[in-house]
Amino acid sequence: MRIVFMGTPEYAIPPLEYLVFNHHEVVAVYTRPDKPAGRGLQSVSPPVKNAALSLGIPVFQTASFKNPETVEQLKNFRPEAIVVAAFGQILPQSVLEIPRYGCLNIHPSLLPKYRGPSPVPAAILAGDNFIGVSVMQLDAGMDSGPVFTRAQVSVFDHDTTATLLPKLFRIGAWMLLEVLVVLPAGKVLPEPQDHTMATITHEITREQGLIDWKQSAVEIWRRIRAYQPWPEAYTYWQGKQLKILEAVPLTGSPGTEAGRVIQIEPAGGNLADGFGVVTGSGILKVLKVQLQGKRAMTAAEFLRGQRGFIGSFLG
């Protein structure tokens, strides 16, 4: 099939590669513009751009399709289908009407649950045991179009947004290929979503990563996992940002205020592998941290270099 692909982050690369390696004719790739990143604010290209160029596919970068010339350029590629994977834009009707077989989107949730830009963090924050991926046909709404197929995936205690997204988009890529095989023959028709069951997610802000130690240990543990790789969960110690990169919730109450750092008793005579922080309910055992201006390290390493940390307050 003659396809235009739209995507931006690294986890959108497998759907693009699967299309190419399975002999679909990807005639163009659209992605977001380069943007400054890092301390030097140097211009960084979207990962999909680099992957497309390595595959010899023309790349076009656009912030929107509001410009009629951009839409006309897209139309000139005469795509039979447009495939979207984490592109980061809602496509206007003028784009949706271009391909014969419509615009197919890989969305990392079991639609209609968790529509919007942050379905995986939302599922982790809710404590869901399962998440999923849907291949859907885009309409003018936000993830409200009919669904071709869905797949369910278990969420394990060690899973984060950073580990789940690549897994979901790889599964979604295979599902997409299966849909494309039978779509021209009319052997698969998308089913309308039950809009009464829809839930909506929203853009995550940097401020949401700030830990409120009055929450329970389980809630904070979920935030740590949900907000990786961005914005990451963080607190403050002695005026510096301290990222909590890995932790586990424990039961118990030491009878002191939330945010107090406590010693975790070592098991079996071994050195303690972390420290505890008192929360609104339970104790959060911290296993990996990153202090502002420093590299990421285990909590045990951090403790060896920070005298007076045990007994202090985080906040």
Secondary structure by P-SEA (a helix, b strand, c coil): ccbbbbbccccaaaaaaaaaaacccccbbbbbcbbbbcccccccccaaaaaaaaabbbbbbbcccccaaaaaaaaaacccbbbbccccccccccccccccccbbbbbcccccccccccaaaaaaaaccccccccccccccccccccccbbbbbbbcccccccccaaaaaaaaaaaaaaaaaccccccbbbbbcccccbbbbcccccccccccccccaaaaaaaaaaaccccccccccccbbbbbcbbbbbbbbccccccbbbbccccccccccbbbbbcccbbbbcccccccccccccaaaaaaacccccccccc
